[in-house]
Amino acid sequence: MNSEFSKALWDDSDPAYAPFLKTRKGKYYYWVPSKRYIHQGWSIKSYRLEGHPGDGRDTERAAECRRLTRELVQWWEGENTPRIQAGTWGWLIQRYIHDDISSIHDVRPYTRKTYIKILSKASVVNFESFWIPKLLLA
């Protein structure tokens, strides 16, 4: 178990514990992991969370932060291998879903949730092993 985080990460004993929670522009919430995880290959640079300050959904956001952080820690400790390699379709799908500048953040929350659900089902096919043709990356 990673000692960097509170035990509440694993047992949900503190419903307000929200690791890596950040606000941007004072009205958007994001889960943003430390750069050390990004530099080591974690594919999610940031993840926009539902809601806005004062909406009363702080515990929901905290639970989502804990869920994402548990995934990150499991990945970091090698429990969820293999890691997605850059340049594959799986990597591109993850970037589309999680990147700050992705157009997925421009659609309504219900539409975004539907897109993510569909793309998650598509990832059942082992996209991690399919490389994107160099012509499409240029």
Residue frames relative to the residue before (quaternion, step in Angstrom):
aa qw qx qy qz dx dy dz
M 1.0000 0.0000 0.0000 0.0000 0.00 0.00 0.00
N 0.4532 -0.6972 0.4988 0.2444 3.55 -0.96 0.94
S 0.3179 -0.7867 0.5025 0.1660 3.59 -0.61 1.15
E 0.4574 0.6873 -0.4416 0.3512 3.59 1.27 -0.04
F 0.7564 0.3661 -0.1727 0.5138 3.59 1.15 -0.62
S 0.5990 -0.5576 0.4458 0.3627 3.54 -1.28 0.49
K 0.5892 -0.5676 0.4304 0.3813 3.58 -1.19 0.48
A 0.5325 0.6366 -0.3945 0.3945 3.59 1.24 -0.37
L 0.5156 0.6294 -0.4180 0.4041 3.59 1.22 -0.37
W 0.7660 0.3848 -0.1810 0.4821 3.57 0.97 -0.91
D 0.8034 0.2919 -0.1574 0.4945 3.60 0.95 -0.74
D 0.3871 -0.7567 0.4503 0.2735 3.61 1.31 0.07
S 0.2801 0.7981 -0.4927 0.2042 3.60 1.13 0.59
D 0.7416 0.2616 -0.1854 0.5893 3.59 1.21 -0.42
P 0.2897 -0.8072 0.4861 0.1679 3.63 -0.12 1.24
A 0.6694 0.4961 -0.3028 0.4628 3.61 1.20 -0.40
Y 0.4923 0.6647 -0.4360 0.3546 3.62 1.25 -0.18
A 0.0572 0.8118 -0.5693 0.1164 3.56 -0.55 1.25
P 0.1369 -0.8230 0.5460 0.0760 3.61 0.18 1.22
F 0.8509 0.1544 -0.1631 0.4749 3.53 -1.13 0.88
L 0.3927 0.7082 -0.4953 0.3145 3.63 1.17 0.42
K 0.0163 0.7838 -0.6182 0.0565 3.56 -0.88 1.04
T 0.2453 -0.7227 0.6141 0.2009 3.55 -1.26 0.40
R 0.1344 -0.7688 0.6205 0.0765 3.52 -1.18 0.63
K 0.8433 0.0713 -0.1133 0.5206 3.49 -0.99 0.97
G 0.5735 -0.6431 0.3522 0.3654 3.57 1.22 0.45
K 0.7683 0.3506 -0.2098 0.4927 3.60 1.21 0.06
Y 0.7188 0.3651 -0.2499 0.5363 3.59 1.23 -0.08
Y 0.2551 -0.7499 0.5924 0.1474 3.55 -1.09 0.77
Y 0.0316 -0.7849 0.6188 -0.0072 3.54 -1.09 0.84
W 0.3063 -0.6587 0.6449 0.2375 3.51 -1.31 0.50
V 0.0324 0.8135 -0.5736 0.0905 3.59 -0.52 1.21
P 0.2492 -0.7966 0.5310 0.1461 3.61 -0.29 1.20
S 0.6601 -0.4999 0.3848 0.4077 3.57 -1.27 0.37
K 0.6047 -0.5908 0.4064 0.3466 3.53 -1.15 0.69
R 0.5806 0.5951 -0.3946 0.3913 3.60 1.06 -0.58
Y 0.6481 0.4973 -0.3242 0.4771 3.61 1.06 -0.64
I 0.6258 0.5333 -0.3279 0.4651 3.58 1.02 -0.82
H 0.6846 0.4982 -0.2859 0.4487 3.58 0.87 -0.99
Q 0.6910 0.4566 -0.2769 0.4871 3.59 1.17 -0.50
G 0.7211 -0.4894 0.2398 0.4278 3.60 1.24 0.20
W 0.4195 0.6784 -0.5003 0.3368 3.62 1.20 0.07
S 0.3804 -0.7971 0.4309 0.1854 3.59 -0.61 1.12
I 0.6830 0.4713 -0.3018 0.4694 3.62 1.13 -0.38
K 0.2469 -0.7917 0.5466 0.1164 3.57 -0.31 1.29
S 0.7579 -0.1627 0.1143 0.6213 3.54 1.02 -0.82
Y 0.1689 -0.7718 0.6086 0.0729 3.52 -1.22 0.56
R 0.3318 -0.7569 0.5286 0.1940 3.56 -0.62 1.11
L 0.2642 -0.7753 0.5617 0.1166 3.53 -0.85 1.06
E 0.6000 -0.5837 0.4211 0.3493 3.55 -1.21 0.57
G 0.7807 0.4031 -0.2664 0.3964 3.53 -1.27 0.48
H 0.2843 -0.7247 0.6071 0.1592 3.49 -1.43 -0.10
P 0.6867 -0.4824 0.3245 0.4364 3.62 -1.19 0.38
G 0.8167 0.2675 -0.2103 0.4660 3.53 -1.02 0.88
D 0.5323 0.6560 -0.4032 0.3518 3.61 1.21 0.12
G 0.5039 -0.6866 0.4034 0.3347 3.60 1.27 -0.02
R 0.5951 0.5850 -0.3532 0.4229 3.60 1.25 0.24
D 0.2378 0.8209 -0.4922 0.1654 3.57 1.20 0.50
T 0.6727 0.4905 -0.3168 0.4544 3.61 0.93 -0.80
E 0.6056 0.5358 -0.3567 0.4679 3.62 1.11 -0.61
R 0.6592 0.4951 -0.3046 0.4770 3.58 0.95 -0.91
A 0.6377 0.5254 -0.3295 0.4569 3.60 0.96 -0.83
A 0.6430 0.5168 -0.3205 0.4656 3.60 0.97 -0.84
E 0.6520 0.4980 -0.3148 0.4773 3.60 0.99 -0.80
C 0.6246 0.5263 -0.3338 0.4706 3.62 1.02 -0.74
R 0.6553 0.4975 -0.3149 0.4731 3.58 0.93 -0.84
R 0.6394 0.5279 -0.3314 0.4503 3.61 0.94 -0.85
L 0.6787 0.4824 -0.2873 0.4734 3.58 0.87 -0.97
T 0.6592 0.5065 -0.3086 0.4623 3.58 0.98 -0.82
R 0.6144 0.5267 -0.3539 0.4689 3.61 1.02 -0.69
E 0.6309 0.5200 -0.3335 0.4694 3.61 0.98 -0.80
L 0.6559 0.5183 -0.3067 0.4551 3.54 0.93 -0.93
V 0.6752 0.4900 -0.2987 0.4634 3.60 0.86 -0.93
Q 0.6389 0.5113 -0.3313 0.4696 3.60 0.97 -0.79
W 0.6346 0.5114 -0.3199 0.4831 3.58 1.01 -0.81
W 0.6581 0.5317 -0.3006 0.4403 3.56 0.90 -1.01
E 0.7348 0.4074 -0.2255 0.4933 3.55 0.97 -0.84
G 0.5923 -0.6441 0.3322 0.3519 3.57 1.28 0.22
E 0.4576 0.7049 -0.4453 0.3089 3.58 1.20 0.20
N 0.7535 0.3012 -0.1820 0.5554 3.59 1.14 -0.51
T 0.2035 0.7693 -0.5758 0.1875 3.56 0.31 1.19
P 0.5971 -0.1060 -0.7898 -0.0918 1.71 -2.26 0.90
R 0.5219 -0.6112 0.4910 0.3362 3.55 -1.25 0.40
I 0.5267 -0.6356 0.4587 0.3289 3.58 -1.09 0.70
Q 0.3069 -0.7662 0.5390 0.1681 3.55 -0.79 1.02
A 0.5286 -0.6209 0.4801 0.3233 3.55 -1.05 0.83
G 0.7554 0.3739 -0.2861 0.4557 3.55 -1.09 0.78
T 0.6174 0.5117 -0.3600 0.4768 3.60 1.27 0.06
W 0.6515 -0.5055 0.3846 0.4149 3.58 -1.26 0.28
G 0.6184 0.5472 -0.3413 0.4489 3.58 1.02 -0.74
W 0.6347 0.5226 -0.3098 0.4776 3.56 1.04 -0.83
L 0.6621 0.5097 -0.3038 0.4577 3.58 0.94 -0.92
I 0.6343 0.5187 -0.3268 0.4709 3.60 0.98 -0.81
Q 0.6691 0.4922 -0.3041 0.4665 3.60 0.90 -0.88
R 0.6316 0.5130 -0.3346 0.4754 3.59 1.03 -0.73
Y 0.6390 0.5259 -0.3295 0.4544 3.61 0.95 -0.83
I 0.6931 0.4772 -0.2793 0.4625 3.57 0.92 -0.89
H 0.8426 0.2961 -0.0928 0.4401 3.59 0.80 -1.01
D 0.5571 0.6320 -0.4067 0.3533 3.63 1.12 -0.30
D 0.6042 -0.5950 0.4062 0.3405 3.59 -1.07 0.81
I 0.7828 0.3645 -0.1782 0.4719 3.57 0.84 -0.96
S 0.3858 0.7327 -0.4735 0.3002 3.58 1.26 0.20
S 0.5134 -0.6553 0.4647 0.3017 3.56 -1.05 0.75
I 0.4856 0.6573 -0.4481 0.3623 3.61 1.20 -0.16
H 0.6442 0.5265 -0.3231 0.4511 3.61 1.15 -0.52
D 0.6139 0.5645 -0.3447 0.4308 3.60 1.27 -0.20
V 0.6352 0.5242 -0.3353 0.4575 3.60 1.22 -0.25
R 0.6489 -0.5160 0.3801 0.4100 3.56 -1.23 0.33
P 0.6599 -0.5536 0.3327 0.3840 3.60 -1.11 0.67
Y 0.6553 0.5029 -0.3323 0.4552 3.64 0.92 -0.80
T 0.6416 0.5128 -0.3165 0.4746 3.59 1.01 -0.84
R 0.6426 0.5244 -0.3187 0.4589 3.58 0.96 -0.90
K 0.6480 0.5225 -0.3150 0.4559 3.57 0.95 -0.92
T 0.6444 0.5164 -0.3089 0.4719 3.59 1.04 -0.83
Y 0.6385 0.5207 -0.3239 0.4651 3.60 0.94 -0.88
I 0.6713 0.4997 -0.3017 0.4568 3.57 0.87 -0.95
K 0.6305 0.5355 -0.3299 0.4548 3.58 1.01 -0.81
I 0.6728 0.4902 -0.2903 0.4721 3.59 0.91 -0.95
L 0.6858 0.4800 -0.2932 0.4619 3.58 0.87 -0.92
S 0.6158 0.5358 -0.3465 0.4623 3.58 1.10 -0.62
K 0.6364 0.5032 -0.3260 0.4853 3.59 1.05 -0.73
A 0.6392 0.5248 -0.3279 0.4565 3.57 1.02 -0.78
S 0.6503 0.5364 -0.3302 0.4248 3.57 1.07 -0.63
V 0.4366 0.6615 -0.4739 0.3838 3.59 1.29 0.01
V 0.5998 0.4752 -0.3408 0.5461 3.55 1.17 -0.66
N 0.4939 -0.6992 0.4285 0.2891 3.59 -0.82 0.90
F 0.0556 -0.8376 0.5433 -0.0100 3.58 0.41 1.24
E 0.5412 0.6471 -0.4035 0.3544 3.56 1.16 -0.48
S 0.7180 0.4454 -0.2608 0.4670 3.58 1.12 -0.54
F 0.6196 0.5339 -0.3508 0.4560 3.59 1.25 -0.12
W 0.2743 -0.7807 0.5440 0.1390 3.56 -0.56 1.18
I 0.4580 -0.6529 0.5308 0.2867 3.53 -1.13 0.71
P 0.4848 -0.6540 0.4794 0.3278 3.62 -0.83 0.90
K 0.5824 -0.6247 0.4005 0.3319 3.56 -0.97 0.92
L 0.5826 0.5892 -0.3770 0.4139 3.61 1.09 -0.58
L 0.6847 0.4856 -0.2852 0.4627 3.60 1.03 -0.73
L 0.6653 0.5024 -0.3044 0.4607 3.58 1.17 -0.49
A 0.5906 0.6036 -0.3626 0.3941 3.59 1.20 -0.41
